[in-house]
Amino acid sequence: MKRIISGLLSLCIAAGVFSVYGYADIETVSALEIEARSWIDDDGNKCLTASDGEMDFYIYSDHAEVRVSVYGEETNVVDIVIPEECNGVKVTVLQNVYSTNGSLFSDGSPIILSLPKTLTTINESELSNIAKITVDKDNPVFCDDNGVLFNKDKTKLIYYPSEMQDKQYIIPDSVQEIAPAAFVRSKYTEEFIVDSDNDYFSVKDGVLYDKNQTKLIHYPGGKKDTEYTVSDTVSEICDYGFSYNSCLTTVKLPESVKHIGKLAFYRASVLESIAIPESITELSPGVFGFCFYLTDVSLPDSLLRIDDNAFWLCVRLESINIPDSVEYIGRAAFAACPKLSSVKLPDGLKKIDYMTFADCKAMESLDIPSSVEKIGEGAFELSGLKTIVLPESVSEFDISALSECVGFESITILNPDCIIENKNDQCLEIRKEAEDSVSGEIRTKVCKFDGTVSGYTGSTAQEFAERWGFKFVPLDSDNTEYDINEDGVVNSADLIDMIKMMIGQSEVSASADINNDGKVNVSDFLMLKKIFLRS
């Protein structure tokens, strides 16, 4: 099999000496024989697997599938030639093409990809970092035109290589359909061109729309404008519509927009602000993922769902007000937002899902609404959460939700029958900051949780605390011990007095330290509030 990693050629391309279009077509490779071993695939099916380092093959009785994964720098072009057969079985499925240099913030090596005549299925949304595609002329399903991938009769544009450096791209007249991810990462394209007589597509200011301009299909990744106002004829922002744009700081959406597709603003790397119109009821998966500069988000009262990974890795997002209309927040929706410290959860929320607020290091407290019934695995993992009070409504709580929270101090569980899940039967571990004995730098280390668990006598909270040797604080003892102002009753006056202690307006009393952690803070206030409401 012919494989070339050509640094010299890459430098020529980068310098503009010639484009990747001048690359000679690569000779077809008919067969590959490599050592295989037994495997169970993602769907539980038995197969053989083999790898040559950059192509992984999954070999079944009637066909073989291939996944391409390249590691290298942007300056190196890599030729990948997919063979017709692997170990005597026809290669018919391309699952993905991926290139990385190990960084989240830059691309890996551009790939020159050659497809055999046996290939009949391509996972269209999993192609990336491709400079050019060539297809065997005898392939019955696919073809190429100047490095762009189409179906055989060119009625569907499947993938426009992201590393192509042309500033304009003319949509061929034959095209009736464009795959959702066709122009993902097309970072050099500044303008689309469509013939005015085209029956399926149109262009306005270089932006690609459907014929009637009710769907914004793709905003050119290389377009230099910093602001864009979507036309009020538009009802849908298609999947990946603004993805990988590196110039837009503000996008204005009209009330006419009813749907924003998945990953629509994914890696819009300098987007700073967005106001979602009242016409929107759902934020699709990954819609604002990797928006590194996003700081200002306005969500409408019409919103019902925030789907998986919606704001994942928005590293400058500090606060967000989630309206009470929201009924569902998906997995990892706000994960890896290290500056997110202020979140108002909706009153109707039923579940805090898997990794929802994981790695939110600035989040030290969060008020859980009384509507929440379940808190899933890793919900606050690696966050800065110091204390948490689970209301009576919480019937299931996975202890891994608090795994490795930095400086975590106390948990209060008000439902005496709450199911505390611990799938791996492991002690809760947190992270604590400590000075390195050698360098003197402040580092975090993983250690056993040594704070307090508060709950009712005979509750699952007590059982959990005793199982792992944690300090248990009963909430059902004589309430007079929580009488902060010593007037004989626990009431709102005690809450006011505690607030004054917290802000330094009155002297701190020992009775105000309800969870016995040596401090009077929001954790004690929330616990006193719950005790007052139950009394």
N, C-alpha and C positions, 0 to 999 in steps of 0.2 A: 504494500500500500504506500502510495506516495504521500509524504507529509513534509511540509516546509514551514519552518519558522524563520521568517526573513526580516531581520532587523534593518538591513540596508534598504530593502524595498519599502519598509514602513516609514523610514526617514524621508524617502522620496515622496511618498504620499503626503506626509505631514507638511513637507515643504512646498507642496503643490506642483512638483515636477510632472506628475501624471496621476490620474485618479485610479481607483480600484477597477474601473471599467476596462482598463488596459491589461488587466491580469489575464494571462492565457487560461483557457478552459482546462480543467484538470482531467486527466485520463481516468475513465471509469474503472473502478476496482470491482471485479466480479465476485470475489470470495475472500473470506478471512477465516483462518483457522487459529483459534486460541483456546487455552485451557479453560474449561467450564466446570462449575460446581453446582450442586443442588441448592435450590433457593425457594422461598415462599414469597410471592409478590405482595404488594399492598392490599390486594383483594383476597389474599389467602390461597391463591392458586399455586400449584407446584410448577416449577420451571427450572431451567438451568441458567446460570448467570456467568458472564465472562466479560473481561475488560482489557482494553489495550492501553489504559491510562487516561485517555480522553473520551473514549466511547465505551459506555456500559451497555451490554446486550442482555436481554431477557429472552431466553429461547424456549418456545413452547413447541408442541408437537407439530403444529401446522403453520407457524409463523414466528418471526423474531421481532422484538422491539428494541429501539436504541435510544439512549439518552446521552447527550453530548455535554461535557463539562470541561471547560478549559481554564487553566490558571495561567495568567501572564499579564504583562503591562500593556498599556495603551499603545506603546510604540512598536509592539511586535504583532505582525499579522500572522494568523495561524490558518493553514489549509486543513479542512476536515472533509474527507471523502468517505461517505457512507457506502459500504459495500452492498452488493446485491444479496449476498448470502453470508451467514455466519455459522460456522460448523455444519454446513450442508443444509441450513434452513433459510428460506427467503426472508429478507428484512423488509417488512411491510409497514411498520409503524414508527414514526418519529415522535417521541414523547416530549422532548425539550432540547433547546440549545441554550447554553448558559456560559458566560465568561465572567471571570472575576479576577481582581488582583488582591483580594482579601480586605478591601476597604468598602465601607458603606457609601463613601462619598465620591468615588471615581470608578470608571469602568475598567474592565479587563481588556484582553487582547481582542481586536476585531477579527472576525472569522469569515473566511471564504468557504462557503458551504456547497458541496456537490451532492446532489440527490440521485439515487439509482432509479432504474426503470421499474423496479419491484415495489417501490414505496407507494402506498395507496392511502395512508392516513397520516395526518399531521395535527398535533395539538397546537392549534393556531395561536393561542394566547401565551405560549411558553417559548417564544423565539426572541432572542435578544443578542445585541452586540454583533450583528451580522453585517458585513461590508458588501457582500455580493452572494447571490444564490444562482447556481446553475442546475438545470434539471436535464437528465438524460432525455434525448429527443423521442425515445420510444416509450416514455412513461405515459400510461393511458389516462392519468388523473390530473397531473400537474404539468406546468410549463413555466419558463422564465422569459422575461423580456427586459433586456438591459439590467439584469441582476435582480429584478423584482419578481416575486413569486405570485403566480396566478393559477386558477384552475385551468383545465386543458383548453377550453374554448375562450378563455380570457373574459368571461362574464363576471368573475369574482376576483377582486384583488385581495390576496391573502396576507402578504407581508411586504412592506417596503423597508429594505435594510436600513437600520438606524445609523450606520456609519457612512451612508452615501452623502456626499458633500455638495450636491447640487442645491442651490437656493430656491429653485422653483421645481415643482413637479406637476406635469400635465396628466390629469386623469384620462386614460384612454377611452375613446368613445364606446368601445365594446363593453365596458364595465357596468354592470347592473347592481352589483353588491360589493360592499367593502367590509372585510372582517373587522370586528370591534377593535382588535389590537393591531391593526395593520400598520398604523403610523406611530406606535409607541416608541419612544426614544429617538424619533427622527429629529435630532437636535440641530441639524443644519438647514432644514427646510424653512423658508421664510414666507412662502406663498404657494397656494394651490391654484391651478388653472383648470377650468372646465369650459368646454364649448357651450355657448349660450343655447344651443339646440339640444343639449343633453337632456334626456327624458328622466334622469334619475338623480342628478346632483347639480348643485349650484355653488357659487363662490361669492362672498361679500367681504371686501377688504382683505382678500387673501385667505379667508377662513372658509373651511369646507362645510357645506350644509347639504341637506336633502333638497330635492327640487323646489319644494314649497317653503323652504327655510323655516320649517317647524322643528327640525332637529339639527342641533349643532353637532356635527360628526367629529371634527378635529380642528383645534386651533394650532397653527404651525408651531412646532417646537423651537424654531429659530427666529420667530418674529420678534422684533426688537422693542415693541411698544411696552410701556410699564403699566398701563391701565387699559381695560377693555370693558365696554358695556354691551351685554348680550342684547340682541334685537328683541323687541316685544312681540315678534311673530313666533318666537321659539317656545315650545312647550317641553322640550326634552334636551338635556345635556347628555350626550351618549357616553357609554363606557369609555374611559381613558381620554375624554374630550380635551382636557387641558393638561394632561399628565406630562411630566418631564419638561415643563416650560421653565426657563431659567431667567425670564425677564419680567413677567407680570407680578406687580406688587398688589394690585387691587383688581378684582373682577366684580362687576355690578350685575346682579341677576334681577330680571323683571318679575312681576307677579304672574306673568304668563307661564313661567317655568313650573311644570307640575312634577317633573322627575329629574333627578340627578343620578347618573349611572355610576356603577362601581368604579372605583379608582379614578374618578373623573378629574380630580386635582392631585393625584398621587405624584409625589416628587415635584410639585410646582414649587421649586426650592426657595424662591424669594417672595412668595405670596405672603402678605402681611395681614390683610383683613378681608373678611367675607361676611356679608349679611344674607342669611337664608330667608327667602320670602315666605309669607304666610301660606302660599300655595303648596308648599312642600310638607309632606307627612312622614317622610322617611329619608334618613341619610344612609346611603348604600355602603356596602363593605369597602373599607380602605379609601373612602372618598377623599380624605385630607391626610392620609398617611404620608410621612416623610416631608411634610411642609415645615421646613426647619425655621422659617421666619414668621410663622403664623402666630400672632399675638392677640388679635381682635376678632372674636367670633360671636355673632348674634344669632341665636336660635329662636324660631317663631313658636308661638303658643299652639300652632297647628301640628307640631311635630309629635309623632307617636313612637318612632323607632330610631335608635342610633345603632347601626349594625357593627359587626365585627371589625376591629382595627380602624375604625372611622378616623380617629385622631392619633393613631400610633406614631410615636417618634416626632411629635410636634414639640421640639425641644425648647422653644421659647414661650410656649403657652403657659400663662401663670394662673389664670382663673377662667371659669366658665359657669354660666348660670343655665342649668338644664330645666326647661319649663315643666310644670306639673303635668302637662299633657302626655309626657313621655312615659310609656308603659314598659319599654324594653331597651336595655343597653347591652350590647353584644360583647363577645369575648375579646379581651385585649383592646377594648374601644379607646381607652386612654393610656394604654401601656407605654412605658418609656417616655413619659413627659416629665422630665426631671425637675422642672420649675413649677409644675402645677401644684398650687398650695390651697387654692380656694375653689371648692366645688359645692354647689347646692344641688342635692339630689331631689328628684321629683317625688311628691307625696304618694303617687300611685305605683311606684316601682315595686315589682314583686321579687326580683332576683338581682344580686350582684354576681356577675358571671365569672367564668375562668379568666384570670389575669386582667380583669377590667382596669384596675389601677396599679398594676404591677410596675415596680421601678419608678414610681412617682416619689422621688426622694424628698421633695419639699412639702409633701402632704403629711402634716403631723397630727391632724385630727379630722374627723369626718362624722357628721351627724347622720346616723342611719334612720331613715323614716320608718314609721310604725307599720307601713304597708309591706316591707321587705320580709319575705318568708324563707329565702335561701341565700346563703353566701357560698360561692363555689371555690374550687381549688385555685390557690395562688392569687386570689382576688386582690390582695394588697402586698403580695410578695415583694421584698426588697424596697418597699416604700419607706418613708420617714415616719410612718404612723407611730405615735407614742402611746395612745390609749384608744379604746373603742368600747362603746356600750351597745350591746345587741338588744333591741326591744323585744317584748314578749312575742311579737309576731314571727320572729325568726325561729323556725322549727328545725332547720338543718343548717349546720355550720361546719365547713371543712377547715380543720385546724391549719392546714397548709396555706390558708389565706393569709396567715400572719408570718409565714416562713421568712426568716432573715430580715425582718423589719429592723431598721436601724434605731437602736435606743428604745425599743418597745418596752412599756412599763406595766400596763394593766389592761385586763379585759373584764367586762361586766356582762353576764348572761342572765337576762331577766326571765326567760322562759325556763321553768324548772325541768321541763321535759325535752328541751332542745337536744336533737341528735347531733352529737359532736363527732364528726367523721375523722378518722385517722387511718387512711387506707394502708399506709406502710408501718403503722404502729411504731412511730418514731417520736421521740421527745421534741417538743417545740424548740427550735433554735432561732436565735435572733442575732443581730450584729451590734457590736458595741465599738465605740471609738476609743482608741487607746494610743498612747505615745509609743512610737517605735524606740526600743532601747538603744539601738545603734544610731539611726539617723536623726532621731528626735521628731520625725514627722508624725502627724496624726493619721493613723490608719484604722480601718475597721477590722474586727476579728469576729468569727462566728463562735457563739457560746450558748450554753443552755439558758433558756428564759428563766430569770430569777425575780420576776415581778409578781403581781397579785392577780388572782382569779376571784371575782366576786359573783355571788349567786345565792340561792336559797338553800337552807339546810335540807339535805336529802336529795338535792337536785343532781342532774347530770354534770353541772358545773363543778359541784363539790367532788363528785366521783372522778371527774377528769383531773382536778387539782391533786387529789390524793393519789391517783394512779401514777402521777409523774413527780410527786413531791413538791408541787408548787404551793405557795402560801394562799390559803383560802380565807376570804372575808365574807361571813354570812350577812345577808341583807335583811333577814327576818328577826333579828334580835330587837329588843325594846327600842322603838324609834327615838326615845328621848336622848339617846346618845348622839343623835344627829341634830339636836336642838341647838343650833349655832348661837342664837342670842339668849338662850337659857330662859325663855318665857313660858316653858312648859309644853309647848306644842311645836311640831314641825310644819311650817307654812311658808308662804311666799316671802315673809320677812327674813327667814333664814337664807333664802336664795339671794336676796338683795344684799344681806350682810356678807355672804360669801363672795359676791362680785366685788364688793368694796375691798375685801381682803386681797383678791386677785390683782386688783389694779393699784393697790398700795394706799387706799384711802382709810383703811383701818387696820389695827393690829391683828395678825394672824393668830387664830386660836387652834389648839391641838385637835379639837373636835371637828374642825373643818377638813382635816386630812382623812377623809372617809375611807380611802383605799389603803391608808397606812404606808404610803410610799415615801413619806418624808417631805412632800410638797403639797401645796394647795393650788390646783390648776383646773383646767376645763374638765378633766376626768372626774374630779370630785364634784364639780358643779353638775355634770350630767347625771351622776349617780344620785346626788341629793334631789335633783329634779324628779327622777323616777320614783324615789322613795316617797317624796311629797305627793306625787300623783296617785300612788297606791294607798296612801294613808287615809 
